Amino acid sequence: MNHTLIALGGNLGDVLSCFVKARRMLNALPHSRVDTSSLYYRTPPLGPAGQADYLNAVLAFTTILEAEALLLELQGIEQQLGRIRPAPRWSARTLDLDLLDWNGIIMHSSLLELPHPRLHERSFVLQPLCDIAPDWHHPLIGLSARTMLEQLYQQGEEPLPEGTPW
């Protein structure tokens, strides 16, 4: 079995409903299960001004799927739940599913880069990751999720508002 971490985000339509549906769809994949879900957090958008706030969360997920096959499944779920591709970078979306980690491996392929290349720079990923795996270590940087989040706060990033169960 492969142990993965998946980030969820969205700011268009009923995002929380998309999160719940995505979690259900992931659980329906053969020989796969969502092990745990973080709280969800409301965060300001990156990118173009005038967008609605995002909701962000992280799942721990176990599957028999290989990394690139899982990525394709994630993209299929996004599409089924209204994600339109291609779209301008950082544009509004119903759902974004990012594969953050797959068995702690380092991978650079034409489809996928693992761990996610910017996860260590984003409190909206690190805070929910700390809810479920604060001791997870970044395979390239060697720091825990908790330490990377603390470093962002030391650099002046504001802590996220309190999270909400879903």
C-alpha positions in Angstrom: 0.0 0.0 0.0 1.1 3.5 -0.8 0.8 6.3 1.8 0.0 9.7 0.4 -0.9 13.2 1.4 -3.4 15.2 -0.7 -4.1 18.9 -0.4 -7.6 20.2 -1.2 -8.4 23.8 -2.1 -11.2 25.7 -3.9 -12.9 29.1 -3.9 -15.7 28.8 -6.5 -19.2 27.5 -5.7 -20.0 25.2 -2.8 -16.4 24.3 -2.0 -17.1 22.4 1.2 -19.6 20.2 -0.7 -16.8 19.5 -3.3 -14.4 18.5 -0.5 -17.0 16.0 0.9 -17.7 14.6 -2.5 -14.0 14.3 -3.3 -13.3 12.5 -0.1 -16.2 10.1 -0.9 -14.9 9.6 -4.5 -11.3 8.8 -3.2 -12.7 6.3 -0.7 -14.5 4.6 -3.7 -11.3 4.0 -5.6 -10.3 0.3 -5.5 -8.2 -0.7 -2.6 -8.0 2.8 -1.3 -9.1 4.7 1.8 -9.0 8.2 3.3 -7.2 7.6 6.6 -7.8 11.0 8.1 -8.8 14.6 7.3 -7.5 17.8 8.6 -9.7 20.7 9.6 -10.5 23.1 6.8 -9.3 26.6 6.8 -10.5 29.8 5.1 -7.6 31.7 3.5 -7.1 34.7 1.2 -6.5 33.9 -2.5 -3.2 34.0 -4.2 -3.2 35.6 -7.7 -5.8 37.9 -9.3 -7.6 40.3 -7.1 -11.3 40.1 -6.5 -11.5 36.3 -5.9 -13.4 34.8 -3.0 -11.4 33.3 -0.1 -10.2 29.7 -0.5 -11.0 26.7 1.7 -8.0 24.5 2.2 -7.6 21.0 3.8 -5.3 18.0 3.7 -6.1 14.3 3.6 -3.9 11.3 4.5 -4.8 8.6 1.9 -3.7 5.0 1.4 -4.0 3.4 -2.0 -2.6 0.7 -4.3 -2.3 3.2 -7.1 1.1 4.4 -8.3 1.8 8.1 -8.0 1.1 9.1 -11.6 -2.0 6.9 -11.7 -3.2 8.6 -8.5 -2.5 12.0 -10.1 -4.8 11.1 -13.0 -7.5 10.0 -10.7 -7.2 13.3 -8.8 -7.5 15.3 -12.0 -10.6 13.2 -13.0 -12.2 14.0 -9.7 -11.5 17.7 -10.1 -13.1 17.6 -13.5 -16.2 15.7 -12.3 -16.6 18.3 -9.6 -16.5 21.2 -12.0 -12.8 22.1 -12.4 -12.1 23.6 -15.8 -8.7 23.0 -17.4 -6.8 24.7 -18.8 -7.3 27.9 -16.8 -5.1 30.8 -15.9 -2.7 30.1 -13.0 -4.2 30.9 -9.6 -7.7 31.5 -11.1 -10.8 30.6 -9.2 -11.7 26.9 -9.1 -14.3 24.6 -7.6 -11.6 22.1 -6.5 -7.9 21.7 -6.6 -6.4 18.4 -5.5 -2.6 18.4 -5.2 -0.6 15.3 -4.5 1.8 16.5 -1.8 3.6 13.3 -1.0 3.6 9.7 -2.1 5.6 7.3 0.2 8.1 10.0 0.9 9.7 9.6 -2.5 11.4 12.3 -4.6 10.1 12.2 -8.2 10.5 14.5 -11.2 8.5 13.3 -14.2 6.7 15.1 -17.1 3.5 14.6 -15.1 4.4 15.0 -11.5 6.9 16.5 -9.1 7.1 15.0 -5.6 7.1 16.2 -3.0 4.9 19.1 -4.1 7.4 21.8 -5.1 5.9 24.7 -3.1 4.3 23.0 -0.1 7.0 24.3 2.3 6.2 27.9 1.3 2.4 27.7 2.0 0.8 28.0 5.4 -2.5 27.1 3.8 -1.0 23.6 3.1 1.3 23.3 6.2 -1.3 24.2 8.8 -3.8 21.5 7.7 -0.9 19.1 7.2 0.1 19.8 10.8 -3.4 18.8 11.9 -2.9 15.2 10.7 0.9 14.7 10.3 2.9 17.4 12.2 6.0 15.1 12.2 5.9 14.3 8.5 9.4 15.2 7.1 10.0 16.8 3.8 12.2 14.4 1.9 14.3 17.1 0.3 14.4 19.8 3.0 14.6 17.3 5.9 12.3 19.4 8.2 9.0 18.4 9.8 5.7 20.0 8.7 5.6 21.6 12.2 9.1 23.2 11.8 8.4 24.5 8.3 5.2 26.1 9.5 7.0 27.7 12.5 9.6 29.0 10.1 6.9 30.7 8.0 5.5 32.4 11.1 9.0 33.5 12.2 9.4 35.1 8.8 6.2 37.2 9.5 3.4 35.1 7.9 0.2 35.5 9.8 -1.2 32.3 11.4 -4.4 31.0 9.8 -7.7 31.6 11.5 -9.1 28.7 13.5 -10.0 25.6 11.4 -13.3 23.9 11.2 -14.1 20.1 11.1 -15.8 18.7 8.1 
